[in-house]
């Protein structure tokens, strides 16, 4: 004979079981419309579940082989686990999936397909590679987030991916997608060994990186907005700029460097230890591919007009590679011609470079602190003249600098 635990919405609009619950194989749990049922202790659902209401869980829950669980909410102050059969079920169907808790919710299940609302009010959801697929809608203003990978399907409206890493939410919203487009966003702490800057950047955050992939189409263009938080930016090159700002950057496989994406920065705030929060909105559509595109946050010099900068010191033995070469930096226009000459204190020329072309890279022109004889130049004061020519005119500078060993 089957046993039933039946909760009728007519009589019980809210009930709870606080102790640990282990329902037998022949048990059926039925929750009617508008019913809210609280499971306070660890719960194992060996029997079948028929949920038209909402399950609220404060502790670990094992769905066993239940593949259609209706509305479910995780809350409370303890870390929780959602467990389910990972072999027999292709996916677990959920209507509304709500997380509003302290601590983490660890998903140890087959992939979860959220058909209704995916609400991340508070808390951290630890997801495996293919753990969550949102067919419905997501929340764009919560403080909770998914740490790992999240799949989403476009319904013609913008999709917000509530992502984050290391205790900080870092959401990304993607729009202008064809209806039915499926893509994934992975949010993670990047590998520092793969964060290579182009010459126009001062530094790049080691705190967060987004990898955005298409699941079907080879490539398409989309509009992107990144809400970043908990990001620390430092001037790795020790190059002084008039002003500095966070910028959105995109990794290029062609030259293995990150390059700035034209974007508008808004709502910037700085907390303790220069931790920065803000919003970066790409000013034009960005190409995303099936292979994936890597996005990060970098420190960019702010430029009101084309600017020539020449450092006043350098060291051939510096820890940072960019500081081992005495060179000029130019931003705001494409360089067509460059001329550099360096002299010692006796007015003897120790380095010269002259070149012209369609688009010159100034990082290729600089003095490494070695004399024409092949010997290392001694520490001391040296003098230079630099001239840079662009389509907008020429810019020259003559001054002294110090070589430090």
NORWO-V879771 format. One record per pair of residues at least 12 apart in sequence whose ideal C-beta (glycine too) atoms are under 7 Angstrom apart, sorted by the first residue. I is the first residue (numbers start at 1). J is the second residue. Records with the same first field share a line. If there is no record, write none. Layout:
I: J ; J
This chain:
2: 26 ; 28
3: 24 ; 26 ; 27
4: 28
5: 27 ; 29
6: 30
7: 30 ; 31 ; 32 ; 35 ; 37
8: 32
9: 32 ; 33 ; 34 ; 35 ; 53
12: 35
13: 34 ; 35 ; 36
14: 36
15: 37 ; 38
16: 38 ; 40
17: 39 ; 40 ; 41
18: 40 ; 41
19: 41
20: 41 ; 42
21: 39 ; 41 ; 43 ; 44
22: 44
23: 44 ; 45 ; 46 ; 47
24: 46 ; 47
25: 46 ; 47
26: 47
27: 47
28: 47 ; 48 ; 50
29: 45 ; 47 ; 49 ; 50
30: 50
31: 51 ; 52 ; 53
32: 52 ; 53
33: 52 ; 53
34: 53
35: 53
36: 53 ; 54 ; 56
37: 53 ; 55 ; 56
38: 56
39: 55 ; 57 ; 58 ; 61
40: 58 ; 59
41: 59
42: 59 ; 60
43: 57 ; 61 ; 62
44: 62 ; 64
45: 62 ; 63 ; 64 ; 66
46: 64
48: 66
49: 66 ; 69
51: 69 ; 70 ; 71
52: 70
53: 71
54: 71 ; 73
55: 71 ; 72
56: 73 ; 75
57: 72 ; 74 ; 80
58: 75 ; 76
59: 78 ; 80
60: 80 ; 81 ; 83
61: 82
62: 83
63: 83 ; 84 ; 92 ; 109
64: 84 ; 85
65: 85 ; 88 ; 89
67: 89 ; 92 ; 93
68: 93
69: 92 ; 94
70: 95
71: 95 ; 96
72: 94 ; 97
73: 98 ; 100
74: 99 ; 101 ; 105
75: 100 ; 101
76: 101
77: 102 ; 103
78: 103
79: 103 ; 104
80: 105
81: 106 ; 108
82: 105 ; 107 ; 108 ; 109
83: 108 ; 109
84: 109 ; 110
85: 110
86: 109 ; 110
89: 110
90: 110
91: 110 ; 111 ; 112 ; 113
92: 109 ; 110 ; 112 ; 113
93: 113 ; 115
94: 112 ; 113 ; 114 ; 115
95: 115 ; 116
96: 116 ; 117 ; 119
97: 112 ; 114 ; 118
98: 119
99: 120 ; 121 ; 123 ; 125 ; 144
100: 121 ; 122 ; 123
101: 122 ; 123
102: 123
103: 123
104: 123 ; 124 ; 126
105: 123 ; 125
106: 126
107: 125 ; 126 ; 127 ; 128 ; 131
111: 130 ; 131 ; 133
112: 131 ; 132 ; 133
113: 133 ; 135
114: 132 ; 134 ; 135 ; 136
115: 135 ; 136
116: 136
117: 136 ; 137
118: 134 ; 136 ; 138 ; 139
119: 139 ; 142
120: 139 ; 142 ; 144 ; 145 ; 162
121: 142 ; 144
122: 142 ; 143 ; 144
123: 144
124: 144 ; 145 ; 147
125: 146 ; 147
126: 147 ; 148
127: 146 ; 148 ; 149 ; 150
128: 148
129: 149
131: 148
132: 146 ; 150 ; 151
133: 151
134: 150 ; 151 ; 152 ; 153
135: 153
138: 159 ; 160 ; 161 ; 162
139: 162
140: 160 ; 171 ; 173
142: 162
143: 169
144: 162
145: 162 ; 163 ; 164 ; 169
146: 162 ; 163
147: 164 ; 165 ; 187
148: 186
149: 184 ; 186
150: 163 ; 184 ; 185
151: 182 ; 184
152: 183
153: 180 ; 182
154: 177 ; 178 ; 179 ; 180 ; 181
155: 179
156: 179
158: 173 ; 174 ; 175
159: 173 ; 174
160: 173
161: 185
163: 185 ; 187
164: 187
165: 187 ; 188 ; 189 ; 208
166: 189 ; 207 ; 230
167: 230
168: 229 ; 230
169: 229
170: 187 ; 208 ; 227 ; 228 ; 229
171: 227
172: 185 ; 210 ; 224 ; 226
173: 225
174: 222 ; 224
175: 222 ; 223
176: 222 ; 223 ; 285
177: 222
182: 215 ; 216
183: 212 ; 213 ; 214 ; 215 ; 288
184: 213 ; 215
185: 210 ; 212
186: 211
187: 208 ; 210
188: 209
189: 207 ; 208
190: 206 ; 209 ; 296
192: 206
195: 258
196: 256 ; 257 ; 258
197: 257 ; 258 ; 298
198: 257 ; 258 ; 259
199: 361 ; 362 ; 363
200: 260 ; 331
201: 249 ; 298 ; 299 ; 300
202: 235 ; 236 ; 237 ; 239 ; 241 ; 244 ; 299 ; 300 ; 301
203: 233 ; 234 ; 235 ; 236 ; 298 ; 299
204: 249 ; 258 ; 296 ; 298
205: 231 ; 232 ; 233 ; 296 ; 297 ; 298
207: 230 ; 231 ; 232
208: 228 ; 231 ; 297
209: 294 ; 295 ; 296
210: 295
211: 292 ; 294
212: 288 ; 292 ; 293 ; 295
213: 290 ; 292
214: 288 ; 289 ; 290
217: 290
218: 289 ; 290
219: 287 ; 288 ; 289
220: 288
221: 285 ; 286 ; 287
222: 285 ; 286 ; 288
223: 282 ; 285
224: 282 ; 286
225: 279 ; 281
226: 248 ; 280 ; 295
227: 279
228: 277 ; 278 ; 280 ; 297
229: 277
230: 275
231: 275 ; 276 ; 297
232: 273 ; 274 ; 275
233: 246 ; 274 ; 276 ; 297 ; 299
235: 299
236: 320
237: 320 ; 322
238: 320 ; 323
239: 309 ; 311 ; 329
241: 301 ; 302
242: 302
243: 302
244: 299 ; 300 ; 301 ; 302
245: 265 ; 300 ; 302
246: 265 ; 268 ; 276 ; 278 ; 280 ; 297 ; 299
247: 260 ; 263 ; 298 ; 300
248: 261 ; 263 ; 280 ; 282 ; 295 ; 297
249: 261 ; 296 ; 298
250: 293 ; 295
251: 294
258: 296 ; 298
260: 300
261: 282 ; 286
262: 283 ; 284
263: 280 ; 281 ; 282 ; 283
264: 281 ; 283
265: 278 ; 280
266: 278 ; 279
267: 279
301: 331
303: 331 ; 332
305: 332
306: 332 ; 333 ; 390 ; 392 ; 395
307: 331 ; 332
308: 328 ; 330 ; 388 ; 395 ; 397
309: 329
310: 328 ; 384 ; 386 ; 397 ; 399
311: 401
312: 401 ; 402
313: 401 ; 402 ; 404
314: 326 ; 401 ; 403
315: 404 ; 405
316: 368 ; 369 ; 405
317: 405
324: 368
325: 366 ; 367 ; 368
326: 342 ; 366 ; 367 ; 401
327: 362 ; 363 ; 365 ; 366
328: 340 ; 362 ; 386 ; 388
329: 362
330: 362 ; 388
333: 390 ; 391 ; 392
334: 359 ; 390 ; 391
335: 360 ; 362 ; 388 ; 390
336: 356 ; 357 ; 360 ; 389 ; 390 ; 391
337: 356 ; 389
338: 353 ; 355 ; 360 ; 362 ; 365 ; 388
339: 354 ; 387
340: 352 ; 353 ; 365 ; 384 ; 386
341: 384 ; 385
342: 367 ; 382 ; 384
343: 382 ; 383
344: 382
345: 380 ; 381
350: 371 ; 372 ; 377
351: 367
353: 365
369: 403
377: 403
379: 403 ; 404 ; 405
380: 403
381: 400 ; 402
382: 400 ; 401 ; 403
383: 400
384: 398 ; 399 ; 401
385: 398
